[in-house]
Amino acid sequence: MTSTGPVASTAPETSTAPVASTAPATSVAPVTSVASTTSVASMAFVRLRALLPRRRTRALPSPAARGELVAEARGLRVALGGRAVLDGVGIGVRAGEVLALVGPNGAGKSTLLAALAADLAPSAGEVRIGGRPAGDWAAGELALRRAVLPQAAALSFPFPVAEVVRMGRAPWAGTGREDEDEAAVALAMAATEVEAFAGRPFSALSGGERARVALARVLAQRTGLLLLDEPTAALDLRHQELVLRVCRERAAAGDAVVVVLHDLGLAAAHADRVAVLHGGRIAADGPPSEVLDAEVLSRVYRQPVEVFPHPRTGVPLVVPIRATPSLKPDNSPSLTRS
């Protein structure tokens, strides 16, 4: 989950002094019902906000104009385990577009996303968000400007789905936009089709359901920059398309969306730009029709492919070139050596 750092709150402080009571102590044993889980989660959330710093003045972000540079990397180098995972990468992210990061395993896609989110410090180069070096933003201010979906989402406690989505609103506590909380949560859950299990514990969900709830949390955060790491990896065909449609809708509303994908078909159909990473560098960057080139992809993926336009939409289709099985003279497959 995305760290949001200290968050201002207008909630009254919760007293921590001992309180005399004749009632038996409240048990912290495993929760046995959705209702009690929801109650415990809500109380924990309220108490957490009460412990955070009191309201302070923060400059709220203004929507970026379409085409405006929202985030960028300049000469980025990231070394992990003594290996340069990114080496001299430069890329810009603009409002109103979906940018897909594609490439083989180990090419540096997730590392670049983490660096753009300011979750990973580069060893050289610079990341800028909202026109300022990423390191100049306090954690709470950064959380108002970018939301991050990691590859995997895990929680230690059985929070109900609705409360997990509501966590995305934490950065706005104590600001003038706190009143949007209920509407933001409801719309995010509807967009990702998770309302049906709003009361179920997050830990009881399937992998695909968890992925959609995690995306709903990011959408509820309502930032102008969304950074999504493989959001379709655990999803079925319907929900893969749903997630990419949501990305397109957010871009149409003026947000900048960066999404790591392995499915080149999804990238071709839904992205405005595709950046192909290879060996820690950007091998190609541009519209899908220009970047998804058979020669480039065959070299980068070390797998021969052919690319041709869809007969109805014209969207590039990428198909691996597969060896034809050897056939016997009677055209029946040969399963044994002759």
ZADO-1210 file (C-alpha; in nm, 4 decimals, padded with zeros to 6 digits):
<atoms>
<atom x="00.0000" y="00.0000" z="00.0000" code="MET" pos="1"/>
<atom x="00.1118" y="00.3540" z="-00.0578" code="THR" pos="2"/>
<atom x="00.2583" y="00.5288" z="00.2399" code="SER" pos="3"/>
<atom x="00.0801" y="00.8578" z="00.2951" code="THR" pos="4"/>
<atom x="00.2915" y="00.9900" z="00.5774" code="GLY" pos="5"/>
<atom x="00.1634" y="01.2226" z="00.8500" code="PRO" pos="6"/>
<atom x="-00.1881" y="01.3408" z="00.7830" code="VAL" pos="7"/>
<atom x="-00.3652" y="01.6385" z="00.9338" code="ALA" pos="8"/>
<atom x="-00.6924" y="01.5705" z="01.1114" code="SER" pos="9"/>
<atom x="-00.9780" y="01.7675" z="01.2582" code="THR" pos="10"/>
<atom x="-01.1007" y="01.4770" z="01.4710" code="ALA" pos="11"/>
<atom x="-01.0968" y="01.5407" z="01.8472" code="PRO" pos="12"/>
<atom x="-00.8081" y="01.3908" z="02.0350" code="GLU" pos="13"/>
<atom x="-00.8724" y="01.0502" z="02.1818" code="THR" pos="14"/>
<atom x="-00.7979" y="01.0345" z="02.5528" code="SER" pos="15"/>
<atom x="-00.5353" y="00.7788" z="02.6455" code="THR" pos="16"/>
<atom x="-00.5754" y="00.8147" z="03.0231" code="ALA" pos="17"/>
<atom x="-00.6919" y="00.5097" z="03.2205" code="PRO" pos="18"/>
<atom x="-01.0699" y="00.4865" z="03.2501" code="VAL" pos="19"/>
<atom x="-01.2359" y="00.3141" z="03.5412" code="ALA" pos="20"/>
<atom x="-01.4847" y="00.0480" z="03.4376" code="SER" pos="21"/>
<atom x="-01.6648" y="-00.2467" z="03.5874" code="THR" pos="22"/>
<atom x="-01.7084" y="-00.4082" z="03.2468" code="ALA" pos="23"/>
<atom x="-01.4798" y="-00.6940" z="03.1519" code="PRO" pos="24"/>
<atom x="-01.1767" y="-00.5995" z="02.9427" code="ALA" pos="25"/>
<atom x="-01.2364" y="-00.5987" z="02.5682" code="THR" pos="26"/>
<atom x="-01.0894" y="-00.9045" z="02.4051" code="SER" pos="27"/>
<atom x="-00.8539" y="-00.8636" z="02.1107" code="VAL" pos="28"/>
<atom x="-00.9043" y="-01.2208" z="02.0002" code="ALA" pos="29"/>
<atom x="-00.9739" y="-01.2895" z="01.6318" code="PRO" pos="30"/>
<atom x="-01.2864" y="-01.1131" z="01.5064" code="VAL" pos="31"/>
<atom x="-01.5765" y="-01.3458" z="01.4443" code="THR" pos="32"/>
<atom x="-01.8214" y="-01.1323" z="01.2508" code="SER" pos="33"/>
<atom x="-01.8232" y="-00.8755" z="00.9728" code="VAL" pos="34"/>
<atom x="-02.0083" y="-00.6268" z="01.1934" code="ALA" pos="35"/>
<atom x="-01.7529" y="-00.6466" z="01.4737" code="SER" pos="36"/>
<atom x="-01.4656" y="-00.6352" z="01.2225" code="THR" pos="37"/>
<atom x="-01.6086" y="-00.3194" z="01.0704" code="THR" pos="38"/>
<atom x="-01.6519" y="-00.1617" z="01.4141" code="SER" pos="39"/>
<atom x="-01.2966" y="-00.2427" z="01.5213" code="VAL" pos="40"/>
<atom x="-01.1543" y="-00.1169" z="01.1909" code="ALA" pos="41"/>
<atom x="-01.3503" y="00.2094" z="01.2105" code="SER" pos="42"/>
<atom x="-01.2422" y="00.2705" z="01.5711" code="MET" pos="43"/>
<atom x="-00.8809" y="00.2000" z="01.4833" code="ALA" pos="44"/>
<atom x="-00.8973" y="00.4431" z="01.1916" code="PHE" pos="45"/>
<atom x="-01.0483" y="00.7188" z="01.4100" code="VAL" pos="46"/>
<atom x="-00.7893" y="00.6654" z="01.6826" code="ARG" pos="47"/>
<atom x="-00.5058" y="00.6721" z="01.4291" code="LEU" pos="48"/>
<atom x="-00.6240" y="01.0037" z="01.2883" code="ARG" pos="49"/>
<atom x="-00.6551" y="01.1472" z="01.6401" code="ALA" pos="50"/>
<atom x="-00.2876" y="01.0682" z="01.7040" code="LEU" pos="51"/>
<atom x="-00.1725" y="01.2404" z="01.3860" code="LEU" pos="52"/>
<atom x="-00.0687" y="01.6080" z="01.3852" code="PRO" pos="53"/>
<atom x="-00.3429" y="01.8637" z="01.4196" code="ARG" pos="54"/>
<atom x="-00.4691" y="02.0630" z="01.1220" code="ARG" pos="55"/>
<atom x="-00.1999" y="02.2581" z="00.9470" code="ARG" pos="56"/>
<atom x="-00.2056" y="02.4658" z="00.6362" code="THR" pos="57"/>
<atom x="-00.1200" y="02.2687" z="00.3245" code="ARG" pos="58"/>
<atom x="-00.1237" y="02.3888" z="-00.0314" code="ALA" pos="59"/>
<atom x="-00.3756" y="02.1688" z="-00.2114" code="LEU" pos="60"/>
<atom x="-00.2874" y="02.0677" z="-00.5671" code="PRO" pos="61"/>
<atom x="-00.4633" y="02.2311" z="-00.8600" code="SER" pos="62"/>
<atom x="-00.5645" y="02.0222" z="-01.1629" code="PRO" pos="63"/>
<atom x="-00.2975" y="02.0175" z="-01.4328" code="ALA" pos="64"/>
<atom x="-00.3843" y="02.1402" z="-01.7805" code="ALA" pos="65"/>
<atom x="-00.4154" y="01.8678" z="-02.0421" code="ARG" pos="66"/>
<atom x="-00.0716" y="01.7918" z="-02.1823" code="GLY" pos="67"/>
<atom x="00.1063" y="01.9541" z="-01.8885" code="GLU" pos="68"/>
<atom x="00.4080" y="01.7677" z="-01.7520" code="LEU" pos="69"/>
<atom x="00.3002" y="01.6110" z="-01.4215" code="VAL" pos="70"/>
<atom x="00.6059" y="01.3963" z="-01.3451" code="ALA" pos="71"/>
<atom x="00.9374" y="01.3288" z="-01.5106" code="GLU" pos="72"/>
<atom x="01.2622" y="01.1406" z="-01.4700" code="ALA" pos="73"/>
<atom x="01.5903" y="01.2887" z="-01.5870" code="ARG" pos="74"/>
<atom x="01.9059" y="01.0813" z="-01.6331" code="GLY" pos="75"/>
<atom x="01.7741" y="00.8281" z="-01.3831" code="LEU" pos="76"/>
<atom x="02.0075" y="00.5588" z="-01.2549" code="ARG" pos="77"/>
<atom x="01.9035" y="00.3012" z="-00.9957" code="VAL" pos="78"/>
<atom x="02.1388" y="00.0294" z="-00.8735" code="ALA" pos="79"/>
<atom x="02.0097" y="-00.2678" z="-00.6751" code="LEU" pos="80"/>
<atom x="02.2326" y="-00.5462" z="-00.5496" code="GLY" pos="81"/>
<atom x="02.5294" y="-00.3986" z="-00.7310" code="GLY" pos="82"/>
<atom x="02.3481" y="-00.4054" z="-01.0668" code="ARG" pos="83"/>
<atom x="02.2248" y="-00.1034" z="-01.2598" code="ALA" pos="84"/>
<atom x="01.8525" y="-00.1733" z="-01.2952" code="VAL" pos="85"/>
<atom x="01.7956" y="00.1656" z="-01.4591" code="LEU" pos="86"/>
<atom x="02.0732" y="00.3467" z="-01.6406" code="ASP" pos="87"/>
<atom x="02.0256" y="00.6961" z="-01.7823" code="GLY" pos="88"/>
<atom x="01.6466" y="00.6806" z="-01.8133" code="VAL" pos="89"/>
<atom x="01.4546" y="00.9939" z="-01.9037" code="GLY" pos="90"/>
<atom x="01.0773" y="01.0031" z="-01.9418" code="ILE" pos="91"/>
<atom x="00.7905" y="01.2457" z="-01.8927" code="GLY" pos="92"/>
<atom x="00.4313" y="01.1853" z="-01.7818" code="VAL" pos="93"/>
<atom x="00.1612" y="01.4253" z="-01.8984" code="ARG" pos="94"/>
<atom x="-00.1886" y="01.5065" z="-01.7790" code="ALA" pos="95"/>
<atom x="-00.4621" y="01.3464" z="-01.9852" code="GLY" pos="96"/>
<atom x="-00.2634" y="01.0469" z="-02.1104" code="GLU" pos="97"/>
<atom x="-00.2166" y="00.6792" z="-02.0344" code="VAL" pos="98"/>
<atom x="00.1490" y="00.5786" z="-02.0503" code="LEU" pos="99"/>
<atom x="00.2151" y="00.2025" z="-02.0579" code="ALA" pos="100"/>
<atom x="00.5525" y="00.0673" z="-01.9473" code="LEU" pos="101"/>
<atom x="00.6236" y="-00.2657" z="-02.1166" code="VAL" pos="102"/>
<atom x="00.9239" y="-00.4918" z="-02.1573" code="GLY" pos="103"/>
<atom x="01.0572" y="-00.8329" z="-02.0543" code="PRO" pos="104"/>
<atom x="01.1044" y="-00.9477" z="-01.6965" code="ASN" pos="105"/>
<atom x="01.3862" y="-00.7606" z="-01.5255" code="GLY" pos="106"/>
<atom x="01.3821" y="-00.4722" z="-01.7739" code="ALA" pos="107"/>
<atom x="01.3243" y="-00.2136" z="-01.4964" code="GLY" pos="108"/>
<atom x="00.9519" y="-00.1371" z="-01.5349" code="LYS" pos="109"/>
<atom x="00.8546" y="-00.1660" z="-01.1681" code="SER" pos="110"/>
<atom x="01.1759" y="00.0059" z="-01.0610" code="THR" pos="111"/>
<atom x="01.0991" y="00.3016" z="-01.2874" code="LEU" pos="112"/>
<atom x="00.7452" y="00.3202" z="-01.1495" code="LEU" pos="113"/>
<atom x="00.8748" y="00.3183" z="-00.7912" code="ALA" pos="114"/>
<atom x="01.1234" y="00.5922" z="-00.8755" code="ALA" pos="115"/>
<atom x="00.8527" y="00.8052" z="-01.0377" code="LEU" pos="116"/>
<atom x="00.6470" y="00.7598" z="-00.7205" code="ALA" pos="117"/>
<atom x="00.9419" y="00.8812" z="-00.5100" code="ALA" pos="118"/>
<atom x="00.9280" y="00.5499" z="-00.3241" code="ASP" pos="119"/>
<atom x="01.2762" y="00.4570" z="-00.4441" code="LEU" pos="120"/>
<atom x="01.5655" y="00.7020" z="-00.4380" code="ALA" pos="121"/>
<atom x="01.7855" y="00.7004" z="-00.7507" code="PRO" pos="122"/>
<atom x="02.1614" y="00.6792" z="-00.7230" code="SER" pos="123"/>
<atom x="02.1869" y="00.9435" z="-00.9956" code="ALA" pos="124"/>
<atom x="01.9492" y="01.1673" z="-01.1851" code="GLY" pos="125"/>
<atom x="01.6321" y="01.3378" z="-01.0714" code="GLU" pos="126"/>
<atom x="01.2585" y="01.2787" z="-01.0393" code="VAL" pos="127"/>
<atom x="01.0241" y="01.5758" z="-01.0432" code="ARG" pos="128"/>
<atom x="00.6566" y="01.5762" z="-00.9463" code="ILE" pos="129"/>
<atom x="00.4364" y="01.8791" z="-00.9939" code="GLY" pos="130"/>
<atom x="00.7300" y="02.0853" z="-01.1160" code="GLY" pos="131"/>
<atom x="00.9403" y="02.0277" z="-00.8029" code="ARG" pos="132"/>
<atom x="01.2043" y="01.7720" z="-00.7089" code="PRO" pos="133"/>
<atom x="01.0203" y="01.4774" z="-00.5565" code="ALA" pos="134"/>
<atom x="01.2322" y="01.4972" z="-00.2419" code="GLY" pos="135"/>
<atom x="01.1108" y="01.8513" z="-00.1718" code="ASP" pos="136"/>
<atom x="00.7567" y="01.7298" z="-00.0987" code="TRP" pos="137"/>
<atom x="00.6651" y="01.6173" z="00.2510" code="ALA" pos="138"/>
<atom x="00.5081" y="01.2710" z="00.2588" code="ALA" pos="139"/>
<atom x="00.1600" y="01.4102" z="00.3228" code="GLY" pos="140"/>
<atom x="00.1895" y="01.6610" z="00.0392" code="GLU" pos="141"/>
<atom x="00.3158" y="01.3933" z="-00.1978" code="LEU" pos="142"/>
<atom x="00.0159" y="01.1739" z="-00.1140" code="ALA" pos="143"/>
<atom x="-00.2137" y="01.4526" z="-00.2355" code="LEU" pos="144"/>
<atom x="-00.0425" y="01.4473" z="-00.5733" code="ARG" pos="145"/>
<atom x="00.0228" y="01.0838" z="-00.6607" code="ARG" pos="146"/>
<atom x="-00.1316" y="00.7486" z="-00.5749" code="ALA" pos="147"/>
<atom x="00.0526" y="00.4185" z="-00.6138" code="VAL" pos="148"/>
<atom x="-00.0766" y="00.0668" z="-00.6718" code="LEU" pos="149"/>
<atom x="00.1969" y="-00.1872" z="-00.5883" code="PRO" pos="150"/>
<atom x="00.2130" y="-00.5326" z="-00.7447" code="GLN" pos="151"/>
<atom x="00.0839" y="-00.7011" z="-00.4306" code="ALA" pos="152"/>
<atom x="-00.1365" y="-00.5697" z="-00.1508" code="ALA" pos="153"/>
<atom x="-00.1305" y="-00.7253" z="00.1963" code="ALA" pos="154"/>
<atom x="-00.2857" y="-00.6294" z="00.5297" code="LEU" pos="155"/>
<atom x="-00.2064" y="-00.7702" z="00.8721" code="SER" pos="156"/>
<atom x="-00.5583" y="-00.7239" z="01.0079" code="PHE" pos="157"/>
<atom x="-00.8951" y="-00.8366" z="00.8665" code="PRO" pos="158"/>
<atom x="-01.0183" y="-00.4932" z="00.7672" code="PHE" pos="159"/>
<atom x="-01.3446" y="-00.4949" z="00.5710" code="PRO" pos="160"/>
<atom x="-01.3227" y="-00.4016" z="00.2049" code="VAL" pos="161"/>
<atom x="-01.5025" y="-00.0684" z="00.2530" code="ALA" pos="162"/>
<atom x="-01.2505" y="00.0380" z="00.5186" code="GLU" pos="163"/>
<atom x="-00.9563" y="-00.0585" z="00.2971" code="VAL" pos="164"/>
<atom x="-01.0926" y="00.1628" z="00.0199" code="VAL" pos="165"/>
<atom x="-01.1554" y="00.4422" z="00.2720" code="ARG" pos="166"/>
<atom x="-00.7849" y="00.4372" z="00.3642" code="MET" pos="167"/>
<atom x="-00.7236" y="00.6086" z="00.0323" code="GLY" pos="168"/>
<atom x="-00.8901" y="00.9200" z="00.1739" code="ARG" pos="169"/>
<atom x="-00.6463" y="00.9558" z="00.4662" code="ALA" pos="170"/>
<atom x="-00.4241" y="01.2187" z="00.2940" code="PRO" pos="171"/>
<atom x="-00.7218" y="01.4571" z="00.2670" code="TRP" pos="172"/>
<atom x="-00.8071" y="01.4518" z="00.6379" code="ALA" pos="173"/>
<atom x="-00.8248" y="01.8027" z="00.7767" code="GLY" pos="174"/>
<atom x="-00.8420" y="01.9668" z="00.4331" code="THR" pos="175"/>
<atom x="-01.1296" y="02.1346" z="00.2538" code="GLY" pos="176"/>
<atom x="-01.1763" y="01.8222" z="00.0430" code="ARG" pos="177"/>
<atom x="-01.2418" y="01.5924" z="00.3369" code="GLU" pos="178"/>
<atom x="-01.6135" y="01.6325" z="00.2667" code="ASP" pos="179"/>
<atom x="-01.5640" y="01.4330" z="-00.0550" code="GLU" pos="180"/>
<atom x="-01.4749" y="01.1155" z="00.1358" code="ASP" pos="181"/>
<atom x="-01.8069" y="00.9321" z="00.1127" code="GLU" pos="182"/>
<atom x="-01.8628" y="01.0113" z="-00.2551" code="ALA" pos="183"/>
<atom x="-01.5014" y="00.9242" z="-00.3452" code="ALA" pos="184"/>
<atom x="-01.5218" y="00.5855" z="-00.1722" code="VAL" pos="185"/>
<atom x="-01.8607" y="00.5002" z="-00.3246" code="ALA" pos="186"/>
<atom x="-01.7548" y="00.5936" z="-00.6778" code="LEU" pos="187"/>
<atom x="-01.4247" y="00.4058" z="-00.6530" code="ALA" pos="188"/>
<atom x="-01.5986" y="00.0893" z="-00.5336" code="MET" pos="189"/>
<atom x="-01.8560" y="00.1138" z="-00.8112" code="ALA" pos="190"/>
<atom x="-01.5892" y="00.1670" z="-01.0776" code="ALA" pos="191"/>
<atom x="-01.4022" y="-00.1459" z="-00.9713" code="THR" pos="192"/>
<atom x="-01.7168" y="-00.3544" z="-00.9029" code="GLU" pos="193"/>
<atom x="-01.6370" y="-00.4361" z="-00.5412" code="VAL" pos="194"/>
<atom x="-01.9567" y="-00.3101" z="-00.3723" code="GLU" pos="195"/>
<atom x="-02.0994" y="-00.6636" z="-00.3513" code="ALA" pos="196"/>
<atom x="-01.8357" y="-00.7643" z="-00.0950" code="PHE" pos="197"/>
<atom x="-01.7905" y="-00.4304" z="00.0828" code="ALA" pos="198"/>
<atom x="-01.8341" y="-00.5914" z="00.4236" code="GLY" pos="199"/>
<atom x="-01.6113" y="-00.8935" z="00.3711" code="ARG" pos="200"/>
<atom x="-01.2626" y="-00.9041" z="00.5279" code="PRO" pos="201"/>
<atom x="-00.9913" y="-00.8146" z="00.2793" code="PHE" pos="202"/>
<atom x="-00.7979" y="-01.1235" z="00.3851" code="SER" pos="203"/>
<atom x="-01.0880" y="-01.3488" z="00.2765" code="ALA" pos="204"/>
<atom x="-01.0864" y="-01.2289" z="-00.0860" code="LEU" pos="205"/>
<atom x="-00.9406" y="-01.4003" z="-00.3901" code="SER" pos="206"/>
<atom x="-00.6296" y="-01.2579" z="-00.5531" code="GLY" pos="207"/>
<atom x="-00.8296" y="-01.0885" z="-00.8272" code="GLY" pos="208"/>
<atom x="-01.0769" y="-00.9397" z="-00.5806" code="GLU" pos="209"/>
<atom x="-00.7932" y="-00.8028" z="-00.3682" code="ARG" pos="210"/>
<atom x="-00.6389" y="-00.6443" z="-00.6767" code="ALA" pos="211"/>
<atom x="-00.9624" y="-00.4615" z="-00.7551" code="ARG" pos="212"/>
<atom x="-01.0043" y="-00.3434" z="-00.3945" code="VAL" pos="213"/>
<atom x="-00.6466" y="-00.2125" z="-00.3969" code="ALA" pos="214"/>
<atom x="-00.7221" y="-00.0238" z="-00.7178" code="LEU" pos="215"/>
<atom x="-01.0393" y="00.1184" z="-00.5607" code="ALA" pos="216"/>
<atom x="-00.8286" y="00.2549" z="-00.2742" code="ARG" pos="217"/>
<atom x="-00.6013" y="00.4281" z="-00.5246" code="VAL" pos="218"/>
<atom x="-00.8982" y="00.5750" z="-00.7119" code="LEU" pos="219"/>
<atom x="-01.0534" y="00.7000" z="-00.3865" code="ALA" pos="220"/>
<atom x="-00.7325" y="00.8919" z="-00.3182" code="GLN" pos="221"/>
<atom x="-00.8231" y="01.1208" z="-00.6109" code="ARG" pos="222"/>
<atom x="-00.4785" y="01.2391" z="-00.7133" code="THR" pos="223"/>
<atom x="-00.3773" y="01.3794" z="-01.0493" code="GLY" pos="224"/>
<atom x="-00.1103" y="01.1121" z="-01.1015" code="LEU" pos="225"/>
<atom x="-00.1840" y="00.7384" z="-01.0828" code="LEU" pos="226"/>
<atom x="00.1041" y="00.4898" z="-01.0853" code="LEU" pos="227"/>
<atom x="-00.0189" y="00.1330" z="-01.1300" code="LEU" pos="228"/>
<atom x="00.2143" y="-00.1677" z="-01.1193" code="ASP" pos="229"/>
<atom x="00.0690" y="-00.4639" z="-01.3118" code="GLU" pos="230"/>
<atom x="-00.2937" y="-00.3958" z="-01.2123" code="PRO" pos="231"/>
<atom x="-00.4249" y="-00.6663" z="-01.4486" code="THR" pos="232"/>
<atom x="-00.1908" y="-00.9507" z="-01.3485" code="ALA" pos="233"/>
<atom x="-00.4427" y="-01.1388" z="-01.1308" code="ALA" pos="234"/>
<atom x="-00.7559" y="-01.0490" z="-01.3254" code="LEU" pos="235"/>
<atom x="-00.9817" y="-01.2361" z="-01.5646" code="ASP" pos="236"/>
<atom x="-01.0549" y="-01.1084" z="-01.9149" code="LEU" pos="237"/>
<atom x="-01.3568" y="-00.8977" z="-01.8151" code="ARG" pos="238"/>
<atom x="-01.1804" y="-00.7241" z="-01.5295" code="HIS" pos="239"/>
<atom x="-00.8624" y="-00.6640" z="-01.7282" code="GLN" pos="240"/>
<atom x="-01.0709" y="-00.4640" z="-01.9725" code="GLU" pos="241"/>
<atom x="-01.2539" y="-00.2934" z="-01.6863" code="LEU" pos="242"/>
<atom x="-00.9287" y="-00.1758" z="-01.5265" code="VAL" pos="243"/>
<atom x="-00.7924" y="-00.0354" z="-01.8514" code="LEU" pos="244"/>
<atom x="-01.1247" y="00.1376" z="-01.9220" code="ARG" pos="245"/>
<atom x="-01.0966" y="00.3005" z="-01.5795" code="VAL" pos="246"/>
<atom x="-00.7449" y="00.4154" z="-01.6738" code="CYS" pos="247"/>
<atom x="-00.8796" y="00.5693" z="-01.9929" code="ARG" pos="248"/>
<atom x="-01.1611" y="00.7399" z="-01.8022" code="GLU" pos="249"/>
<atom x="-00.9176" y="00.8909" z="-01.5526" code="ARG" pos="250"/>
<atom x="-00.6996" y="01.0181" z="-01.8370" code="ALA" pos="251"/>
<atom x="-01.0058" y="01.1629" z="-02.0114" code="ALA" pos="252"/>
<atom x="-01.0843" y="01.3470" z="-01.6864" code="ALA" pos="253"/>
<atom x="-00.7352" y="01.5018" z="-01.6942" code="GLY" pos="254"/>
<atom x="-00.5284" y="01.2668" z="-01.4784" code="ASP" pos="255"/>
<atom x="-00.1902" y="01.1273" z="-01.5770" code="ALA" pos="256"/>
<atom x="-00.1841" y="00.7465" z="-01.5638" code="VAL" pos="257"/>
<atom x="00.1270" y="00.5287" z="-01.5759" code="VAL" pos="258"/>
<atom x="00.0618" y="00.1556" z="-01.5905" code="VAL" pos="259"/>
<atom x="00.3033" y="-00.1383" z="-01.6029" code="VAL" pos="260"/>
<atom x="00.1704" y="-00.4084" z="-01.8360" code="LEU" pos="261"/>
<atom x="00.2854" y="-00.7409" z="-01.9741" code="HIS" pos="262"/>
<atom x="-00.0048" y="-00.7757" z="-02.2162" code="ASP" pos="263"/>
<atom x="00.1001" y="-00.5896" z="-02.5302" code="LEU" pos="264"/>
<atom x="-00.2540" y="-00.6175" z="-02.6645" code="GLY" pos="265"/>
<atom x="-00.3900" y="-00.4179" z="-02.3699" code="LEU" pos="266"/>
<atom x="-00.1128" y="-00.1621" z="-02.4105" code="ALA" pos="267"/>
<atom x="-00.1869" y="-00.1244" z="-02.7824" code="ALA" pos="268"/>
<atom x="-00.5616" y="-00.0892" z="-02.7293" code="ALA" pos="269"/>
<atom x="-00.5684" y="00.1471" z="-02.4311" code="HIS" pos="270"/>
<atom x="-00.2428" y="00.3446" z="-02.4024" code="ALA" pos="271"/>
<atom x="-00.1746" y="00.6814" z="-02.5621" code="ASP" pos="272"/>
<atom x="00.1987" y="00.6153" z="-02.5316" code="ARG" pos="273"/>
<atom x="00.4054" y="00.3039" z="-02.4859" code="VAL" pos="274"/>
<atom x="00.7571" y="00.3001" z="-02.3448" code="ALA" pos="275"/>
<atom x="00.9483" y="-00.0218" z="-02.4099" code="VAL" pos="276"/>
<atom x="01.2181" y="-00.0918" z="-02.1497" code="LEU" pos="277"/>
<atom x="01.5132" y="-00.3162" z="-02.2193" code="HIS" pos="278"/>
<atom x="01.8236" y="-00.3673" z="-02.0100" code="GLY" pos="279"/>
<atom x="01.7509" y="-00.0703" z="-01.7840" code="GLY" pos="280"/>
<atom x="01.7039" y="00.1713" z="-02.0726" code="ARG" pos="281"/>
<atom x="01.4128" y="00.2905" z="-02.2850" code="ILE" pos="282"/>
<atom x="01.4355" y="00.1183" z="-02.6206" code="ALA" pos="283"/>
<atom x="01.1356" y="00.2992" z="-02.7711" code="ALA" pos="284"/>
<atom x="00.8792" y="00.5581" z="-02.6593" code="ASP" pos="285"/>
<atom x="00.5806" y="00.6848" z="-02.8550" code="GLY" pos="286"/>
<atom x="00.2329" y="00.6008" z="-02.9842" code="PRO" pos="287"/>
<atom x="00.1543" y="00.2265" z="-02.9937" code="PRO" pos="288"/>
<atom x="00.1300" y="00.2274" z="-03.3726" code="SER" pos="289"/>
<atom x="00.4927" y="00.3442" z="-03.3943" code="GLU" pos="290"/>
<atom x="00.6506" y="00.1706" z="-03.0959" code="VAL" pos="291"/>
<atom x="00.5018" y="-00.1773" z="-03.1307" code="LEU" pos="292"/>
<atom x="00.7300" y="-00.2677" z="-03.4163" code="ASP" pos="293"/>
<atom x="00.8082" y="-00.6303" z="-03.5030" code="ALA" pos="294"/>
<atom x="01.1848" y="-00.5751" z="-03.5249" code="GLU" pos="295"/>
<atom x="01.2031" y="-00.3845" z="-03.1943" code="VAL" pos="296"/>
<atom x="00.9828" y="-00.6287" z="-03.0039" code="LEU" pos="297"/>
<atom x="01.1559" y="-00.9362" z="-03.1449" code="SER" pos="298"/>
<atom x="01.4915" y="-00.7996" z="-03.0318" code="ARG" pos="299"/>
<atom x="01.3756" y="-00.6813" z="-02.6884" code="VAL" pos="300"/>
<atom x="01.1796" y="-00.9938" z="-02.5976" code="TYR" pos="301"/>
<atom x="01.4176" y="-01.2352" z="-02.7754" code="ARG" pos="302"/>
<atom x="01.1126" y="-01.3915" z="-02.9331" code="GLN" pos="303"/>
<atom x="01.0200" y="-01.3485" z="-03.3002" code="PRO" pos="304"/>
<atom x="00.6863" y="-01.1731" z="-03.3383" code="VAL" pos="305"/>
<atom x="00.4777" y="-01.0288" z="-03.6166" code="GLU" pos="306"/>
<atom x="00.2675" y="-00.7146" z="-03.5843" code="VAL" pos="307"/>
<atom x="-00.0331" y="-00.6358" z="-03.7982" code="PHE" pos="308"/>
<atom x="-00.3333" y="-00.4054" z="-03.7645" code="PRO" pos="309"/>
<atom x="-00.6653" y="-00.5333" z="-03.6358" code="HIS" pos="310"/>
<atom x="-00.8935" y="-00.5595" z="-03.9421" code="PRO" pos="311"/>
<atom x="-01.1696" y="-00.3539" z="-03.7797" code="ARG" pos="312"/>
<atom x="-01.0009" y="-00.1112" z="-03.5360" code="THR" pos="313"/>
<atom x="-00.6515" y="-00.0827" z="-03.6808" code="GLY" pos="314"/>
<atom x="-00.5012" y="-00.1386" z="-03.3322" code="VAL" pos="315"/>
<atom x="-00.1667" y="-00.3223" z="-03.3551" code="PRO" pos="316"/>
<atom x="-00.1854" y="-00.6934" z="-03.2812" code="LEU" pos="317"/>
<atom x="00.1335" y="-00.8631" z="-03.1614" code="VAL" pos="318"/>
<atom x="00.1535" y="-01.2362" z="-03.2315" code="VAL" pos="319"/>
<atom x="00.4490" y="-01.4658" z="-03.1527" code="PRO" pos="320"/>
<atom x="00.5923" y="-01.6534" z="-03.4493" code="ILE" pos="321"/>
<atom x="00.5718" y="-02.0192" z="-03.3559" code="ARG" pos="322"/>
<atom x="00.7555" y="-02.3044" z="-03.5184" code="ALA" pos="323"/>
<atom x="00.5307" y="-02.5336" z="-03.7222" code="THR" pos="324"/>
<atom x="00.5334" y="-02.8924" z="-03.5842" code="PRO" pos="325"/>
<atom x="00.6863" y="-03.1529" z="-03.8096" code="SER" pos="326"/>
<atom x="00.4177" y="-03.3524" z="-03.9914" code="LEU" pos="327"/>
<atom x="00.4206" y="-03.7042" z="-04.1247" code="LYS" pos="328"/>
<atom x="00.3574" y="-03.7528" z="-04.4985" code="PRO" pos="329"/>
<atom x="-00.0088" y="-03.8289" z="-04.4297" code="ASP" pos="330"/>
<atom x="-00.0304" y="-03.4948" z="-04.2474" code="ASN" pos="331"/>
<atom x="-00.0920" y="-03.6595" z="-03.9081" code="SER" pos="332"/>
<atom x="00.1181" y="-03.5240" z="-03.6151" code="PRO" pos="333"/>
<atom x="00.4273" y="-03.7222" z="-03.5316" code="SER" pos="334"/>
<atom x="00.4545" y="-03.7887" z="-03.1584" code="LEU" pos="335"/>
<atom x="00.7518" y="-04.0261" z="-03.1686" code="THR" pos="336"/>
<atom x="01.0876" y="-04.0302" z="-03.3360" code="ARG" pos="337"/>
<atom x="01.1041" y="-04.2323" z="-03.6555" code="SER" pos="338"/>
</atoms>
